[in-house]
Amino acid sequence: MTFSLVARCAKTGMFGIAISSSSPAVAARCAFARAGVGAVASQNVTDPTLGPLALDLMQSGLTAKEAIETVVAKGKFIEYRQVLAVDRSGGTAIHSGPNSLGIWTQAQGENVASGGNLLANEGVPQAIVDAFLASSGHLGDRLIAAMRAGLAAGGEAGSLHSAGMKIVDNVSWPVADLRCDWTEDCPIEAIATAWDIYKPQLDAYIQRALDPREAPSYGVPGDQ
């Protein structure tokens, strides 16, 4: 009941994940990324412990492939789990357990991996990967374009209700962490709208954290 992608920007080294589901608050349980390390999606009968585990393994020096192999060896009820990872070199790996729900499949390319379960058809992850690879610009723009392509290819078998997009860069916190936890409308478009508003302010929010003396005006009453 979920489709997602994890990706790396080859130009900037940013990592990102975008995800959508018929379940509520999917990004709260399934989306993980760490600057300089990688991004992981842990989905399908979700075990949220697998995301941090895979990131810790990659931070210790393992590739995405090696990390996922270790996750499969250590994880509980791994036959129910679907886990995607991308590492600092752009390597990717996916585990899809045989008990993944409904139509489930996966696709990989350089710097990107996509997987889904309870899909409308088997072509959704490949459409997501193809769209990401064909896109350009900011990683956030590319993640949105890829998710829109997955939706256009059929998306999930049921109605989507939640989505999220997380991006990490050179600081210890996500530079963007946008979520739509529940809507009767399209959650992917809700995230796209939030990104259009957030993107022009992203660098300013980072600067305010690092040194507010050099930050641009806040544009609010009482601004100094």
CORGILIN-V976838 format. One record per backbone hydrogen bond with DSSP energy under -0.5 kcal/mol. CO is the residue of the C=O (numbers start at 1). NH is the residue of the N-H. If there is no record, write none. Layout:
CO/NH  CO/NH
This chain:
1/22  1/23  2/117  3/20  4/115  5/18  6/113  7/16  8/10  9/13  14/9  15/168  16/7  17/166  18/5  19/164  20/3  21/161  21/162  23/26  25/28  25/29  26/29  26/30  27/31  30/32  30/42  32/40  34/37  34/38  37/88  38/34  39/86  40/32  41/43  41/84  43/82  46/48  47/50  48/51  48/52  49/53  50/54  51/55  52/56  53/57  54/58  55/59  56/60  57/62  58/61  63/67  64/68  65/69  66/70  67/71  68/72  69/73  70/74  71/75  75/78  77/80  78/81  79/99  81/97  82/43  83/95  84/41  85/93  86/39  87/90  90/111  91/87  93/85  95/83  97/100  101/118  102/104  103/119  105/116  107/114  109/112  111/8  112/109  113/6  114/107  115/4  116/105  117/2  118/157  121/124  123/127  124/128  125/129  126/130  127/131  128/132  129/133  130/134  131/135  132/135  138/142  139/143  140/144  141/145  142/146  143/147  144/148  145/149  146/150  147/151  148/152  149/153  150/155  151/154  155/120  161/183  162/21  163/180  164/19  165/178  166/17  167/175  167/176  168/15  176/167  178/165  180/163  181/25  185/187  186/190  187/191  188/192  189/193  190/194  191/195  192/196  193/197  194/198  195/199  196/200  198/201  198/202  199/202  201/205  202/206  203/207  204/208  205/209  206/210  207/211  208/212  211/214  212/215  220/223
